[in-house]
Amino acid sequence: MHKRSHGLRQQLEGKSLRLIFTVVFLLTVCVLTATIIALFSAYAKNQIGGFLKEKNMQQLRTMSYGMEETVNDTIELANTVYYQILKNADLQDADTQQELQDFCRLHADQLLDAAVYAMDGTLLWQNTSGLVAAGSMEETWFQQAAKDIDTVVFGEPSYVQAEDGFEKGMPISRYVELNNHGIAQSGVLRFDIRTEDLATELSIYPSSYQDYLYLMNRDGAILYHPFEKELESGIRTEWTAAVDTESVVSHEQTDWMIQQQPIGYTGWKLVSVASLTAEIQSSNYIRTGILLILILMAMVSLFLDFVIQRLMIHPVMRLSKTMQQFGAGKMEVRASEHGCGEIKGLAVGFNDMAENTNQLMNRLLQEEKEKRITERKLLQSQINPHFLYNTLDSIIWMIQSKRYEGAGKMVSLLAKFFRISLSQGNDIIPLQKELEHAVSYLSIQNIRFGDKFTFHVEFDETLGDCLCPKLIIQPLLENAVYHGMEGMYEDGEIVIKIYAVDDLVRIDVIDNGEGMTEEQVAKMMQGNVVSSKRGSGIGVKNVNDRVRLYFGDTYGVTILSALDEGTTARITFPARRQLDETAS
């Protein structure tokens, strides 16, 4: 059981709730519908069986009533002959015999033949020559009449000789007391009655292979059958004759309802045979009922599906979609707080979680923003003293060298340098101001080194209002001056190129110095340069870190250098013309 449930869970894992519900709902509806149809079919079959039984029983009663009248008429014939003719007259008297013959002619439509037998089987009188006495004592009709002296006995139909040949008749016999040549003795009166009346009576009921009536005696011998010829030829057998009680019997994959009705005291049974299967198949009751059940179940299913979808599935799907949107970054979305209790509780819980998450993220963003500002200011603070120290060293050196004019110019440039550097406390300044700051620095250094190098600027003036962190060009220039120009003699050159590539701003600081190896470049980018009086050793990494803090990790400084081929320090950042949150 556990394995089956585990397998089911594996199959349902990851499946849509709507799909699972639809499959389970359809299976439930199908099973419920099949159960209802099965119960209705069983009920309908029982009802149809009851209706069929009642109908056939009414038919049997009607038919038996007519047959009993025919039997009573036949009994009346036998009693009339006995009590009105034989009992009070001598059988061998001519008048008696004439009276018997007249009686037979009068009832010729009913009687085929008539005869009187002695108890030893001797034929005493016969209306025609169709009957013989030989073996009469062994016949059932004779023995039964001799035994039941107060009863008229009905025998089995047989063919007897008539005027027009052989006709089928039924022997009727009874015990009689008579005078024969003046001698009182016992005997047996026999009539052979025509069976047309019985056949006519029974043929009123329309017969088919699925629904018919037949007549049999107490011994199971068939007296009348609508398919008599098929029975005589052996084409058909009547298997129901062996069923002695009313019942429903299965035969050859068909259910048959068999009912019996006794006919007076004759021992006869009128048997009704009807196919219950055919009756059920031909009935519109079950088909109509099943159709109505299907329509009703479809309507109920649609209604329940609508209600459940609206109250349960749709709220869950909406909640799931909202959660997916929230997970994709739409932090402002909230779940609808409508639906049944548990689903509403989930929505409320999600909204509380989302609100708390937003508050936490806002707090984290604020903390991160403050952290980035602190880091930028810390990095900025690493630069500012360095400018002053180096420039003051240069001024002191020029005063000591009595180069007062140059020292005065450097002081003026230094003042301009620091005005731009301070920028009223702003960390982000226009690119135009940053370039002026860089030119001031190069001018100071050019004076200090006595025109050891030259410099020029290539500037796309359309980028002048683009914003950038301040003091990003000067550290690269410092590196070019102190490292690139080392060993140069009046042929050093530094170029500042500022240009746009798509939506990016590029600042290239190019020198024609001795260049660097890849290992030296790697150390510089990691800040592993030993500081000296000529440099801090952290300039390039500092600029790279600050650009990344402002604009993201995809931007920053790239060093392109090789020995004896000079160095290009490239700063790349997006072109922005107004201060946004990331740069605040």
N, C-alpha and C positions, 0 to 999 in steps of 0.2 A: 504493500500500500504506500509506504514511504517512497519507494523507488518510482512508482507511478506519479505521485504528487510532485516529486523532484523533476521528473521528465516533463511534466506539464508546465512547471515553472520555467524550465529552460526554453520550452517552445514559446511561451508567452513573453519571455524576456525581450525588452526593447520594442515590443509591438505597440501600436497606437491604441489608446484607450477607446477611441471611437470604433476601431476595427474589432477589438476584443469584445466590446459591448454588443456590436452588431452581430457577431458570430454567436455569442452566448444567447442573445435575445432571439435570434432566428431559430437556433437549436431548441430553445425552450418553447417557443411558439409552435414549432413543428411537432415536438413531442407531445405538447398539450393538445394540439389539434388532432394528432393521430389518436391520442387516448380518447378524446371526446367523440371522434368519429367511430372508434371501435366500440365505445359504450353505446352510442346511439344506434350503430348497426346491430349490436346484440339486442338492444331494446326493440328496434324496428323489426328484426327477424322474429322476436318473440311475439310482437303484436301481429305481424303478418301471419305467423303460425296460428295464433289464436283466432284471427279472423277467418283463416282458411278452415280451421277445425270447426268453427261454429257454422260456417257456410255449408260445408260438406255434411255436417251432422243434421242440419235442417233439411238438406237434400235427401239424406238417408231416411229421415223420419217421414218425409213426404212420399218417397218411393215405397217404403215399407208399408205405409198405410194403404196405398193402392194395391200392393201385392197381397196384403192380408185380405182385402176384399175379394180378390181373385181366388185366393185359397179358400176363403169361407164359401164362396159360390161353388167351388169344386166339392168341398165337404158336404154342402147342402145337397148336391146331386147324388152323392153316395148314400146319404141318409134317406133321401126321398125314395130311392130305389129299394133300400132295405126295409124301411118302416111302412111304406105305402104299397109295395108290390110283393116282395119276397116273404116278409114275415107272416102275412095273412093268407097266402095262397100256395098251391102246390106248384113247384117249379116245372113239372112235366105237363102241367095243364096247358092246353093250347092257348087259352085265353091269357094265361100268365105270360107265356112266351111272346104272345102278340103284344101285350102291354109293354113288355120290356123292349121289344123292337121299336114300338111306337115312341117310347121314351128316348131311345137312342137317335131315331130320326129327328125328333123334336129338338134335340140338343146336338145335332150333327156339327154345328159350328164350334162346339167344345170337345165333343167326343170323337175319337178315332175308332175305338173298339170297346167292347164290354164282354165280360165272361164271368162265370160262376164255377168255382172249383170245390170239390170235396176236400176234407182234411188230409186224405191220402194222396192228393194231387190230381185226382180224376177230374177231367173237364166235364161239368154237368150241363153247361149251356154257354153258347158263344153267339154273339151278334153277327160276326163275320167269320171267315176262315183264316184270319190273319194270325191267330194265336194257337198255340199247341200246348198240350198238357205235359209233354215230356220234360222232366227236370224241373217242373214248377216248384216242387217242395224245397229244392235247394236254393231257389231265388230268395234274395233278401226281402223283397216286397211280400212274399208269401210267409216267410218265417216271422217277420216283424208283425204282420197282421194277425197271425195265429197267436202271437205272444201278447200284443197290446189289443185286447178284445174290445176296448171302448174308444179306440183311437183310429182315425183315418191315417194311413201311412202313405207318405210320398216317396216314391223310389227314384232311381237315376234314369234320366232320359235315354231312350234307345229308339232305334228305327223299327217300325212295324209296318206290315203290309196293309196298304189301303187300296181303295178302288183305283186310284191313279198311280199306283206304285208304292214305294216305301216312303213313309213320312216319319219324322221324328216326333215321338210322343213321350209322355211321362206317365209311368204306371202309378195309379192310385188304388190302394187296396184297404179292405177292412174286414174284420171278422163278422160273420152273419150266421143266424140260425134260420133254417129253412125246412120245408117239407119236400121230400123227393119221393114220388110215388106213394105219398101218404105216410112216409117214414120221416120223423123228425131227426134232423142231423145238423151238424155244424159244417161251415164251409167258409170260403173266402171269395169276396166280391172284388173284381178288378175292373178298373177303367183305365184306358189309355187316352189321356186328354191331350189336346193340341197345345203346343208350347207358344203358339203365336201370341196369345194374350199376355203371357209373361214377357216375351220378347218385346211386344209393343209397349208394355208398361215400362220396361227398363230402357228402351230406346228413346224415351222422351228426354232423358238426360243426355246432352251432347257429349260424345266421347272423343278423346284424343290420346295419343301415346303418353301425354303428361298428366292426364286427368280422366279417369274412367271409373265405372262401376261394374261389378260382376256378382253373380249369385253362386253360392256353393252350399252343399248339404253338410250335415254334421260330421260326415266321414272325410270331408275335404274334397269331394268330387265336385267339379264345376258343372253347374246346371245351366248357366247362361253366361256368355262372355261376348263383349262387343267385337273382339278379335278372335272369334271361334275358329274361323278358317285357318288363321296363322297357327293357332294352337294345335289343330288337327293335323296340319302339315308338318309340324315340328319346327317351323320357322321361329316361333316364339314360345316361351315357357312362362308360366305364371308363378314366379318365385314367392310372391306374397301370400300364396295359399298356405304356406307353412308357418306364417306369423299368426299366432292365435290371440294376440292382444292388441289393443290400440297403442300405437307407438310411432315414433319417427325413426326410420331405419335408413342407414347409408348403404347404397348399392350402386356400384360402378360410378363412384365419385359424385353421386347425386343423393340428396336427402329426400326420402319419400315419407309422406304422412299416410298412415294406414288406419282406417276406422271401420268398425263393424257394427251392423244393426241386425239383431235376430228377427225372424219372421214368425210370429205366433209360436205355436208349439211344434212347428214342423221340424225344428232343428236346423232350418236353413239360416244362412247368414248372408246379408247383403254387405258387400265389401266395397269401400271407397278407397281408391288409390290415387293420390295427387302428389305431384312433384313440388316439394317445398322450395327447392332450389330454383326451379323455373318460375314459380310464383314470385319469389324475391327478386329475381333478375328482371322480370317484366313489370315490377311495381315501380311507379314513379315516386312512391313515398320515401324510399331510401335515397334515391338520387336527388330529389328535391331537398330532403333534410340535409344531406351532405353538402349540397350547394349552398344552402342557407348557413350552415355551420362555417363553411369556408369564407363566405362573405362577411359573416359576423366576426369571425376571428381576424380577418384582414382589417376590418374597421377598428376592432379593439386594439390590434397590434399597432396600427398607424397612430391611434390616439395615445396609447401608452408610449410608443416611440417618441412622439412629439413631446409629451409631458416629461419623460425622462431626459430626453435630449435637452429640453429647455431648462429643466430644474437642476440637472446634474452634469451632463456631458458638456454642454456649451459653457457653463461657468468654469468647469475644470479646464477646458480647452483655452478659454480666455485667460485664465490664470496662468496656464502653461506658456501661452504666447507672451503675456506680460513679463513672466520670469525670463524668457529667452531674450526679449528686448532689453530688460534690465541687465542681463548678463552680457549683452552685446555693447553696453555702454550708455544706453539711454536711461540715465539715472533719474530722470524726472517722471518716468512712467509709474503709474499706480494701478493696482488691481481694483476692479469693481467689487464693492462689498455687498453684492446681491446674490441670493441663492439660499439653499437649505443650510441648516445650522453648521454642519461640519465644514462645508465649502466656504461659507461666509467667514467662519473662524480662520480658515487657512488664508483667505484674502486679507483679513484684518491683520493676522500675524505677519504676512508678507509685507504689507504696507508699513507696519511698525519696523520690521527689519530693514526695509528700503530706506525709511526715514533715518534710522539710526546709522545705517551705512553711509548715507549722504553726509550726515553730520560728522561722522568719523573721517570720511574722505576730505571734506572741507577743512577739517581741523588738521589732517595730515598735509593737505596742500598748503595751508597757511604756514604750518611749521616748516615744510620744505621750502616755501618761498622765503621765509625768514632766514632759514639756513643758507639758501643760495645767496641772499643779500649779504649775510654775514661773511660767507666765504669770499664773495667778490670784494667786499671792503677789506678783508684780510689780505687778499692778493694785491689789491690796490695799494694797501699800506706798505707792502714789500717793495713797490716800485718808487713811490714818492721820495723817500729818503735817499734812495740810490741816485736819483737825478741830481739832487742838491749836492750830495757829497762830491760827485764827479765834476760837476760844474764849478763848484767852489774851489776844488783842487786846481782846475784849469785857470780860474781867475787869479788865485794865489800864485800859480806858476808864472802867469803873464806879468803880474805886478813885480814879482821877484826878478823877472827878466826885463823890467822897465818898459814893457810894452803896454803903456798906459791907455793908448787909444783903443787897442784891441781889448784891453780889460774893460774899458768903459762900454764898448759895443757889446761885449759879452754880458755885462750887467744888465744893459737894456734888453738884450735878447732873453736873458734869464727872467726878467720881470714879465715879459710877454709870455714866455714859456709857462711860468707858474700861474698867470692869469687864466690861460687856457686850461692848464692842468687842474686848477681848482674848480672851474666851470660852475661856480655857485653851488657846489655840493652835488652836482649831477654826475652819475656814473655813465650815462648815455649821452653822447653829444653828436652833432652832425658830422659827417665825414669831412666836410670842408674845414671845420675847426680842428679835427684830428690831424689833417694834412698840414695846417698852419703850425700846429704844435711840433710836428715832425720836422718841418723845414727850419723852425727856430732851433731845434736841437742840432740839426746838421750844420747850420750856420755857426753855432757856438763851437762845435767840434772842428769845423773847418778852420775857424780862427785859431783855435788851440793848437791844431797840428800844422799850422802854417801852410795851408793850401797843399797838403800832402795828397789830397784827393779832390776830385771834382764830383759834383752831383747835379742831377737834373730830374725834373718831375714830368710824367705823362699822366694827365688827369682828365677823365671824362666828366666835364662839369655838370652833366645832367644827374650825376650821382651825388652832388654836393649836399643835398638835403637828406640823404640816406643816413640812418642812425647806426652808430657803432659804439662799443665800449671805448672809453677814452684810454689813452696810453697803450695802444696796441701796436702802433707802428714804431714808436721810439725804441722799445726793447730790441726789435729786429735791427733797427739802424745801429744801435749800440753794439750788437753782435757783429754787424758788418764792419763797423769802424775798428773795433778792438781786435777782432780776429781775422776778418777778411783783408783789412788794409795792412795787417802786420807784414813787414818785410817789403812793402811797396815804396817806391821812390818817385813821387810826383806824377805817377801814371795810374794811380788808383781811381776807380770810378764807381759811384753808387747811383743806381737808378731806382726811382719810385714810380711804379706803374699802377694806376687805379682804373679799372675797366669793368664792364659788365659781361657776363656770360649767361644768357637766358635771364632768369630771375635772381641770379647770384651776383654778388660783388666780389671782385678779386683785387687784392692788394699784393703786388710783387715787390719785394725789396731785393734788388739784384746787385751783386758786387763782382768785380773781376779779380778777386783775391785768389789765394792758393787753393781754395776748396777744402773739402773734408771727405774722409772715408765714410763708408756706411756705418762703421762702428762708432765713429765720432758723432755722426748724425743721430744714431740711436741714443747715445749718452746724453746729447743735448736735449732730445725730446723727453728723456726721462728726468732731466734736471740734474744729471750727475756730472756737472762741470764745476771744477774747483774755482771758487770765487777768489778774486784778487782785487787789487785797487783799481783795475781796469774794468771790472764787471762783477755783477752779482752772482753769475753762474746759474741763475734761475729764470732769466728773461724770457726765452722762447717757450719753455714749459708753462710759465706764468700766463703768457698771452694765450696759449692754446687752451689752458684750463678755463680762463675767463670767457673766451669766445664760446666754448662748449656750455658753460653755465648759462650764458645769455640765450643762445640759439639752439642748442642741442648737440648730441654727440656726433652727428653726421658732418658737423662743421669744425673749423679749427685751423691749425697751422700745418703746412707741409713743407719739408726741406728737400730741395733738389740740389744735389752737389756732387762733385767728383774732384779728385785731386787735379790741380793745375787747370781747372775749367771754371772756377768761380762757384758762387753759391746763389741760389734763389730761394728766399723764404716767402712762401705764399700763404696769405690769409684768405679764407673763403667763408662767407656768411650770406644769408638772404638779404635781399634789398627791401628794407622797411623804412617807411617814411613817417611813421607815427609810433609812439611808444605803446606796446601792448603789455599784457600781464606777465609774459615770460621775460620781459626785459625791464620790468619795473623794480 
